[in-house]
Amino acid sequence: MPSPAGDHDPGDVNALIDDFGLHIGRAMGWPPMAGRTAGVLMLSETPMTMAELQRALDASKGSMSETTRLLMVSGTVRRFKEPGSRQYVYEWRDDAWTGCLQHQLEQTTELLTLAENARARGAGLPSRQRGRIREMHEYYTFMVRRLEALLGEYEASRDG
């Protein structure tokens, strides 16, 4: 099984992985297992199979399947088959933070679409409810613009 962090003291790596589980998991709204899996994959020198992830995290196949799906959807992990292999491997994306920001932009854009639909369909609602929907629309319009700008700035900083 590939070592998650090369030549580092395993005690330090395990503590770091636990920190990922606690802090990244909580900040992203993920379960701790997703944060720990993110830590293992971020620190791994090579892609890992599902079985390797299960062993590294002492997790069931079902738990790992759900966790890796969540990390792929979030834009931080990719799944692929290595040439000549029939099984998938998982790795931390080199552009994971861009992927994470793109995912946030996609989610926020989806909520802006909801706000636009609610505005169109809520024209007959009382003033207070229309005001709430208008605020929702203004908020998500603002957030989409800012996230688009932030993504552009981040990508430019990486290219420079």
C-alpha positions in Angstrom: 0.0 0.0 0.0 1.4 3.5 -0.8 2.5 5.5 2.1 0.3 8.6 2.5 3.3 10.8 3.2 6.5 9.2 2.1 9.3 9.3 4.7 7.5 11.3 7.5 7.0 9.8 10.9 3.8 7.8 10.7 2.6 9.3 14.0 2.8 12.8 12.6 1.0 11.8 9.4 -1.8 10.1 11.3 -2.2 13.2 13.5 -2.3 15.4 10.4 -4.8 13.1 8.7 -7.0 13.4 11.9 -6.7 17.2 11.8 -7.9 17.1 8.2 -10.8 15.0 9.3 -11.7 17.4 11.9 -11.0 20.8 10.3 -11.6 20.3 6.6 -14.5 18.0 7.2 -16.2 20.6 9.5 -15.4 23.6 7.3 -16.7 21.9 4.1 -19.7 20.4 5.9 -18.3 16.9 5.2 -18.4 14.0 7.6 -15.0 13.5 9.4 -14.3 10.4 7.2 -14.3 12.6 4.1 -11.9 15.0 5.7 -9.6 12.1 6.7 -9.8 10.7 3.2 -9.0 14.1 1.7 -5.9 14.1 4.0 -4.8 10.6 3.0 -5.1 11.4 -0.7 -3.5 14.9 -0.4 -0.5 13.3 1.3 -0.3 10.2 -0.8 2.6 10.2 -3.3 0.7 7.9 -5.7 -3.0 7.3 -6.6 -4.8 4.8 -4.3 -7.3 2.1 -5.0 -10.5 1.7 -3.1 -9.0 -1.2 -1.2 -5.9 0.8 -0.2 -8.1 3.7 1.0 -10.2 1.2 3.0 -7.1 -0.2 4.7 -5.6 3.2 5.3 -8.7 4.5 7.0 -10.1 1.3 8.4 -13.3 1.9 6.6 -16.0 -0.2 4.9 -16.3 -0.3 1.1 -19.7 1.4 1.3 -18.3 4.2 3.4 -15.3 4.7 1.1 -17.5 4.6 -2.0 -19.8 7.4 -0.5 -16.8 9.4 0.7 -14.8 9.2 -2.6 -18.0 10.2 -4.5 -18.4 13.3 -2.2 -14.8 14.3 -2.8 -15.1 13.9 -6.6 -18.3 16.0 -6.6 -16.5 18.7 -4.5 -13.8 19.0 -7.2 -10.9 17.9 -5.0 -10.4 14.2 -6.0 -10.3 12.5 -9.4 -11.0 8.9 -10.2 -9.4 7.2 -13.2 -8.0 3.9 -14.5 -4.2 3.7 -14.9 -3.0 2.4 -18.2 -3.3 -1.4 -18.3 -5.3 -1.6 -15.1 -9.0 -2.6 -14.7 -9.6 -1.0 -11.4 -10.1 2.7 -10.6 -7.7 4.7 -8.5 -8.2 8.0 -6.7 -5.9 10.9 -6.3 -5.9 14.4 -5.0 -6.3 16.7 -8.0 -3.3 19.0 -8.8 -5.9 21.8 -9.2 -8.0 20.7 -6.3 -8.5 24.2 -4.9 -9.6 25.5 -8.3 -12.0 22.5 -8.5 -13.3 23.3 -5.0 -13.9 26.9 -6.0 -15.6 25.8 -9.3 -17.9 23.5 -7.3 -18.8 26.4 -5.0 -19.6 28.6 -8.0 -21.7 25.8 -9.5 -23.7 25.4 -6.3 -24.2 29.1 -5.9 -25.3 29.5 -9.6 -27.8 26.8 -9.0 -29.2 28.7 -6.0 -29.3 31.9 -8.1 -31.4 30.0 -10.7 -33.8 29.0 -7.9 -34.0 32.6 -6.8 -34.7 33.8 -10.3 -37.5 31.2 -10.7 -38.9 32.1 -7.3 -39.0 35.8 -8.2 -40.9 35.0 -11.4 -43.4 32.6 -9.7 -43.8 34.7 -6.5 -45.1 37.9 -8.1 -48.5 37.3 -6.3 -47.0 36.8 -2.9 -47.4 39.3 -0.1 -44.8 42.1 0.0 -42.8 40.7 2.9 -42.3 37.3 1.1 -41.5 39.0 -2.2 -38.9 41.1 -0.3 -37.3 37.9 1.1 -37.1 36.4 -2.4 -35.7 39.7 -3.8 -33.0 39.6 -1.0 -32.2 36.0 -1.9 -31.8 37.0 -5.6 -29.6 40.0 -4.8 -27.4 37.8 -2.5 -26.9 35.0 -5.0 -26.3 37.5 -7.8 -23.6 39.2 -5.7 -22.1 35.8 -4.7 -22.0 34.4 -8.3 -20.2 37.6 -9.5 -17.7 37.5 -6.6 -17.0 33.8 -7.0 -16.5 34.2 -10.7 -14.0 37.0 -10.1 -12.3 35.1 -7.3 -11.9 32.0 -9.5 -10.4 34.2 -12.2 -8.0 35.9 -9.8 -7.0 32.5 -8.3 -6.4 30.9 -11.7 -4.3 34.0 -12.7 -2.3 33.8 -9.6 -1.5 30.1 -10.3 -0.6 30.8 -13.9 1.7 33.7 -12.9 
